[in-house]
């Protein structure tokens, strides 16, 4: 694995590796590096794409120059102290050129997650993306970009969380399975979205209306992106309406890693629309998902494509906070369709043709994954 040190890229790469580990015997080695001479990218791209042998030979010294120090295998991998890799995988534009050079040097199959930024797809065994990319003949289009979310672990974390929650509240006799919980994941400004006080007022109205109408309790968490003033406002609201919350986390006050447990415990998931990773994890939970958009949004084309894709497939519903200013809430999930296959199972199935005939280990055959029934009533 080649890592540029960015958490989002690292998590996507590790998500693919985790899925492969469930089905193959995987030994992982990581190269951590960064592109330091970004202005030479056009030259790297031109040389990388070239079919001229002498020009292509310039790639190795140029990559050495442009990347922070790392151990580059020799051209004859048989003479190196460590064995050559079978597979190279990376995510993010800064890793592109090192990925293709190491593949040339070692003969390994190489996979890249993301946009190729002008590099020809023939230089990679396969390109992995959560969105369709034109003119990429070896594209592996996943339902969602991979990540660290694991649906089985989420279910276990959710059950443990609810058991502890009921024990702490002294409600073991009632049983946590008889209560209904919805998750609310609150982000903040980013990805072209801006939140104002009016949006937070609408969010508060939704929290109250849903609890009163459907008899549910909320599992609420803010995040690093949540503005402190908005978080403080929510904290005051929660203190005034404690009965509608089963559990709440305010990131700037006392952060807790509760998202996976919330997704495992909740019947339905609401999330502000500013984070593709937050929405992706919610969809991976295979629960009904509602995204909430503030009044001001200017997402880029790829982000809009991501949202449209999952709306069109009935994975989620999008609502505007501007339309939720009243205390009415009427949303139907009659057409909701969860992911048919667990994301890890899908990754293995779609990558297997590119792995050179390697079959899953006999003792690691993926189990059949049943599609959960669609929720017919909100």
C-alpha positions as CSV (number, residue, x, y, z in Angstrom):
1,X,0.0,0.0,0.0
2,X,1.2,3.5,-0.9
3,X,-0.1,6.2,1.5
4,X,0.1,10.0,1.1
5,X,-0.8,10.5,4.7
6,X,-4.3,11.8,4.1
7,X,-6.8,10.1,6.4
8,X,-9.5,9.9,3.7
9,X,-7.2,8.3,1.2
10,X,-5.7,6.0,3.7
11,X,-9.1,4.8,4.9
12,X,-10.3,4.1,1.4
13,X,-7.2,2.1,0.6
14,X,-7.4,0.2,3.8
15,X,-11.0,-0.5,3.1
16,X,-10.1,-2.5,0.0
17,X,-7.3,-4.3,1.8
18,X,-9.6,-5.2,4.7
19,X,-12.1,-6.7,2.3
20,X,-9.4,-8.7,0.6
21,X,-8.1,-9.9,4.0
22,X,-11.5,-11.5,4.7
23,X,-11.0,-13.7,1.6
24,X,-7.3,-14.0,0.9
25,X,-4.1,-14.5,2.9
26,X,-2.7,-10.9,2.8
27,X,0.6,-9.7,4.1
28,X,0.7,-5.9,4.1
29,X,3.6,-3.5,3.6
30,X,3.1,0.3,3.5
31,X,5.1,3.0,1.8
32,X,4.4,6.4,3.3
33,X,5.4,9.3,1.1
34,X,4.4,12.6,-0.4
35,X,4.8,14.4,-3.7
36,X,7.0,17.4,-3.0
37,X,7.5,19.0,-6.4
38,X,3.9,19.3,-7.6
39,X,4.8,21.7,-10.4
40,X,6.4,18.7,-12.2
41,X,3.2,16.8,-12.4
42,X,2.6,17.7,-16.1
43,X,6.1,16.3,-16.9
44,X,5.5,13.1,-14.8
45,X,2.1,12.7,-16.6
46,X,3.7,13.1,-20.1
47,X,6.5,10.6,-19.4
48,X,4.2,8.1,-17.6
49,X,1.8,8.1,-20.6
50,X,4.6,7.8,-23.2
51,X,5.1,4.6,-25.1
52,X,8.6,5.7,-26.1
53,X,11.1,3.5,-24.3
54,X,13.9,6.0,-23.7
55,X,11.5,8.6,-22.6
56,X,9.7,6.2,-20.3
57,X,13.1,5.3,-18.7
58,X,13.2,8.9,-17.3
59,X,10.3,8.1,-15.0
60,X,12.3,6.4,-12.3
61,X,14.8,9.3,-11.7
62,X,12.0,11.8,-11.9
63,X,9.9,10.0,-9.4
64,X,12.9,9.8,-7.1
65,X,13.3,13.5,-7.4
66,X,9.6,14.4,-6.8
67,X,8.8,12.1,-3.9
68,X,10.0,12.3,-0.3
69,X,12.6,9.6,0.4
70,X,11.4,6.0,0.2
71,X,12.9,2.6,-0.6
72,X,12.5,2.0,-4.3
73,X,12.9,-1.7,-5.2
74,X,15.6,-2.4,-7.8
75,X,14.6,-3.3,-11.3
76,X,15.5,-6.9,-10.5
77,X,13.2,-7.7,-7.7
78,X,14.7,-11.1,-7.2
79,X,17.9,-9.5,-5.8
80,X,16.1,-7.4,-3.1
81,X,16.0,-8.4,0.5
82,X,12.2,-8.4,0.6
83,X,10.0,-10.2,-1.9
84,X,8.3,-8.2,-4.6
85,X,4.6,-7.5,-4.0
86,X,1.8,-9.2,-5.9
87,X,-0.4,-6.2,-5.6
88,X,0.1,-2.5,-5.3
89,X,-2.8,-0.2,-4.2
90,X,-3.1,3.5,-3.5
91,X,-5.5,6.4,-3.4
92,X,-5.1,10.1,-4.2
93,X,-3.3,12.0,-7.0
94,X,-0.1,12.3,-5.1
95,X,0.4,8.5,-5.2
96,X,-0.3,8.0,-8.9
97,X,3.2,8.1,-10.3
98,X,4.9,6.1,-7.6
99,X,2.1,3.5,-8.0
100,X,2.8,3.0,-11.7
101,X,6.6,3.1,-11.4
102,X,6.6,0.4,-8.7
103,X,4.3,-1.7,-10.8
104,X,6.8,-1.4,-13.7
105,X,9.7,-2.3,-11.5
106,X,8.2,-5.3,-9.7
107,X,5.7,-6.6,-12.3
108,X,2.9,-6.4,-9.6
109,X,-0.7,-5.8,-10.4
110,X,-1.5,-2.3,-9.5
111,X,-4.8,-0.7,-8.4
112,X,-5.7,3.0,-8.0
113,X,-8.6,4.5,-6.2
114,X,-9.9,7.8,-7.6
115,X,-9.6,10.1,-10.6
116,X,-6.6,9.4,-13.0
117,X,-5.9,13.1,-13.6
118,X,-4.8,12.6,-17.2
119,X,-2.8,9.4,-16.6
120,X,-3.9,6.6,-19.1
121,X,-5.9,3.7,-17.5
122,X,-3.7,1.2,-19.3
123,X,-1.0,1.9,-16.8
124,X,-3.1,0.2,-14.0
125,X,-4.5,-3.2,-13.7
126,X,-7.8,-1.6,-12.6
127,X,-9.1,1.7,-11.5
128,X,-11.5,1.6,-8.5
129,X,-14.2,4.3,-8.0
130,X,-17.5,4.9,-6.4
131,X,-18.6,6.8,-9.5
132,X,-18.5,6.0,-13.2
133,X,-15.5,7.5,-15.0
134,X,-15.7,7.9,-18.8
135,X,-13.1,6.3,-21.1
136,X,-11.7,4.0,-18.4
137,X,-12.0,0.5,-19.8
138,X,-10.7,-1.3,-16.7
139,X,-12.9,0.6,-14.3
140,X,-14.3,-1.2,-11.2
141,X,-17.3,0.9,-10.2
142,X,-18.3,0.1,-6.7
143,X,-21.7,1.1,-5.2
144,X,-19.8,3.2,-2.7
145,X,-16.2,4.2,-2.1
146,X,-14.6,1.8,0.3
147,X,-13.7,2.8,3.9
148,X,-13.3,1.4,7.4
149,X,-16.9,0.8,8.0
150,X,-17.8,-2.8,8.6
151,X,-21.5,-3.7,8.8
152,X,-20.9,-6.8,11.0
153,X,-18.8,-4.8,13.4
154,X,-21.4,-2.0,13.4
155,X,-24.2,-4.5,14.3
156,X,-22.1,-5.9,17.2
157,X,-21.2,-2.4,18.4
158,X,-24.8,-1.3,18.2
159,X,-26.1,-4.2,20.2
160,X,-23.4,-3.7,22.9
161,X,-24.1,0.1,23.0
162,X,-27.8,-0.4,23.5
163,X,-27.2,-3.1,26.2
164,X,-24.9,-0.7,28.1
165,X,-27.4,2.2,27.5
166,X,-30.2,0.3,29.1
167,X,-28.1,-1.0,31.9
168,X,-27.0,2.6,32.7
169,X,-30.6,3.8,32.7
170,X,-31.9,0.8,34.7
171,X,-34.3,-0.3,32.0
172,X,-33.1,-3.9,31.6
173,X,-36.6,-5.2,32.4
174,X,-38.1,-3.2,29.5
175,X,-35.5,-4.4,27.1
176,X,-33.6,-2.2,24.7
177,X,-34.9,-4.2,21.7
178,X,-38.4,-2.8,22.4
179,X,-37.4,0.8,21.9
180,X,-36.9,2.6,18.6
181,X,-33.8,4.7,18.0
182,X,-32.9,7.0,15.1
183,X,-29.4,8.4,14.6
184,X,-28.7,12.0,13.8
185,X,-25.2,12.7,12.4
186,X,-24.4,16.5,12.4
187,X,-21.6,17.8,10.3
188,X,-20.9,21.4,9.3
189,X,-19.5,23.7,6.7
190,X,-17.7,21.9,3.9
191,X,-18.1,20.4,0.4
192,X,-19.8,23.6,-0.7
193,X,-22.4,23.6,2.1
194,X,-22.9,26.4,4.7
195,X,-25.0,26.2,7.8
196,X,-26.8,29.1,9.3
197,X,-28.8,29.6,12.5
198,X,-32.1,29.1,10.6
199,X,-30.8,25.7,9.4
200,X,-30.1,24.6,13.0
201,X,-33.5,25.8,14.1
202,X,-35.1,23.6,11.4
203,X,-32.9,20.7,12.5
204,X,-34.2,21.2,16.1
205,X,-37.8,21.3,14.9
206,X,-37.2,18.0,13.0
207,X,-35.7,16.3,16.1
208,X,-38.7,17.3,18.2
209,X,-41.3,16.6,15.5
210,X,-40.0,13.1,14.7
211,X,-39.8,12.1,18.4
212,X,-43.3,13.3,19.2
213,X,-44.9,11.8,16.0
214,X,-43.1,8.5,15.9
215,X,-42.3,7.9,19.5
216,X,-38.5,7.5,18.9
217,X,-35.5,8.6,20.8
218,X,-32.4,10.1,19.1
219,X,-28.8,9.1,19.1
220,X,-27.1,12.4,18.2
221,X,-23.5,13.3,17.5
222,X,-21.8,16.4,16.2
223,X,-18.4,16.3,14.5
224,X,-15.2,18.1,14.0
225,X,-16.8,20.2,11.2
226,X,-19.7,21.4,13.4
227,X,-19.4,25.1,14.2
228,X,-18.9,25.6,17.9
229,X,-21.8,28.1,18.1
230,X,-24.1,25.6,16.4
231,X,-23.0,22.8,18.7
232,X,-23.6,25.0,21.7
233,X,-27.1,25.8,20.4
234,X,-27.8,22.1,20.0
235,X,-26.5,21.4,23.5
236,X,-28.9,23.9,25.0
237,X,-31.8,22.4,22.9
238,X,-30.9,18.9,24.1
239,X,-30.8,20.0,27.7
240,X,-34.3,21.5,27.3
241,X,-35.7,18.4,25.6
242,X,-33.8,15.5,27.3
243,X,-36.6,13.1,26.9
244,X,-36.2,12.9,23.1
245,X,-32.6,11.8,23.3
246,X,-31.3,8.4,24.3
247,X,-27.7,9.5,23.9
248,X,-25.9,12.6,22.6
249,X,-22.3,13.5,21.9
250,X,-21.0,17.0,21.4
251,X,-17.6,16.8,19.6
252,X,-16.1,20.0,20.9
253,X,-17.2,19.3,24.4
254,X,-16.3,15.6,24.7
255,X,-15.7,13.7,21.5
256,X,-16.6,10.0,21.5
257,X,-16.2,7.5,18.6
258,X,-19.9,6.5,18.5
259,X,-20.8,6.6,14.8
260,X,-20.3,2.9,14.1
261,X,-22.3,2.0,17.3
262,X,-25.1,4.5,16.3
263,X,-25.3,3.1,12.8
264,X,-25.6,-0.4,14.2
265,X,-28.2,0.6,16.9
266,X,-30.4,2.9,14.9
267,X,-33.5,1.9,12.8
268,X,-33.1,5.0,10.6
269,X,-30.2,7.4,10.0
270,X,-30.3,11.1,9.4
271,X,-27.2,13.0,8.4
272,X,-26.4,16.5,7.2
273,X,-25.4,16.5,3.5
274,X,-21.9,17.9,3.8
275,X,-19.9,14.7,4.1
276,X,-19.7,11.9,1.5
277,X,-18.0,9.6,4.0
278,X,-20.7,10.1,6.6
279,X,-23.4,9.5,4.1
280,X,-21.5,6.5,2.6
281,X,-21.2,4.8,6.0
282,X,-24.9,5.4,6.7
283,X,-25.8,3.7,3.4
284,X,-23.4,0.9,4.1
285,X,-25.3,0.2,7.3
286,X,-28.2,-0.7,5.0
287,X,-30.6,1.3,7.0
288,X,-33.0,4.0,5.6
289,X,-31.0,7.2,5.2
290,X,-32.2,10.8,5.1
291,X,-29.7,13.6,4.2
292,X,-30.4,17.2,5.2
293,X,-29.2,20.1,3.1
294,X,-28.9,23.6,4.4
295,X,-30.2,26.6,2.6
296,X,-26.9,27.5,1.0
297,X,-25.1,24.7,-0.9
298,X,-22.8,24.7,-3.9
299,X,-21.5,21.2,-4.2
300,X,-19.2,20.3,-7.2
301,X,-20.3,18.1,-10.0
302,X,-18.8,14.9,-8.6
303,X,-20.5,15.4,-5.3
304,X,-23.8,16.0,-7.0
305,X,-23.3,12.8,-9.0
306,X,-22.7,10.9,-5.8
307,X,-25.9,12.2,-4.3
308,X,-28.0,11.6,-7.4
309,X,-26.7,8.1,-7.8
310,X,-27.9,7.0,-4.4
311,X,-31.2,9.0,-4.6
312,X,-31.9,7.3,-8.0
313,X,-31.3,3.9,-6.5
314,X,-33.5,4.7,-3.5
315,X,-30.7,4.2,-1.1
316,X,-31.5,7.6,0.6
317,X,-33.9,10.5,0.6
318,X,-32.7,14.1,0.6
319,X,-34.6,16.9,2.4
320,X,-34.0,20.6,2.5
321,X,-33.8,22.1,6.0
322,X,-35.5,25.2,4.6
323,X,-38.6,23.1,4.0
324,X,-38.5,21.7,7.6
325,X,-39.1,24.9,9.5
326,X,-42.5,23.8,10.6
327,X,-43.2,21.1,13.2
328,X,-44.6,18.7,10.5
329,X,-42.6,15.8,9.3
330,X,-44.0,13.5,6.6
331,X,-41.5,11.2,4.8
332,X,-42.2,7.8,3.3
333,X,-39.6,5.1,2.9
334,X,-41.9,2.8,0.9
335,X,-39.5,2.7,-2.0
336,X,-36.3,2.3,0.1
337,X,-33.9,-0.3,-1.3
338,X,-30.8,-1.1,0.8
339,X,-27.6,-2.3,-0.7
340,X,-28.1,-5.8,-2.0
341,X,-24.6,-6.9,-1.1
342,X,-22.3,-6.0,1.7
343,X,-19.6,-3.6,0.4
344,X,-16.7,-6.0,1.4
345,X,-18.3,-8.9,-0.5
346,X,-18.8,-6.6,-3.5
347,X,-15.2,-5.5,-3.5
348,X,-13.9,-9.1,-3.6
349,X,-16.3,-10.2,-6.3
350,X,-15.5,-7.2,-8.6
351,X,-11.7,-7.3,-8.1
352,X,-11.3,-11.1,-8.4
353,X,-11.1,-11.0,-12.3
354,X,-8.1,-8.6,-12.0
355,X,-6.2,-10.6,-9.4
356,X,-4.6,-13.0,-11.9
357,X,-6.6,-16.1,-11.2
358,X,-6.1,-15.9,-7.4
359,X,-9.0,-17.6,-5.7
360,X,-10.2,-16.8,-2.2
361,X,-8.6,-19.0,0.5
362,X,-10.5,-22.1,1.2
363,X,-11.1,-21.2,4.8
364,X,-12.1,-17.7,4.0
365,X,-15.0,-18.2,1.6
366,X,-17.3,-15.2,1.9
367,X,-20.7,-16.1,3.3
368,X,-23.8,-15.4,1.3
369,X,-25.3,-12.1,2.2
370,X,-29.0,-11.8,2.4
371,X,-30.7,-8.6,1.3
372,X,-32.6,-7.0,4.2
373,X,-36.2,-6.4,3.7
374,X,-37.2,-2.9,2.6
375,X,-38.8,-0.7,5.2
376,X,-42.4,-0.1,4.2
377,X,-43.3,2.5,6.8
378,X,-41.6,5.5,8.2
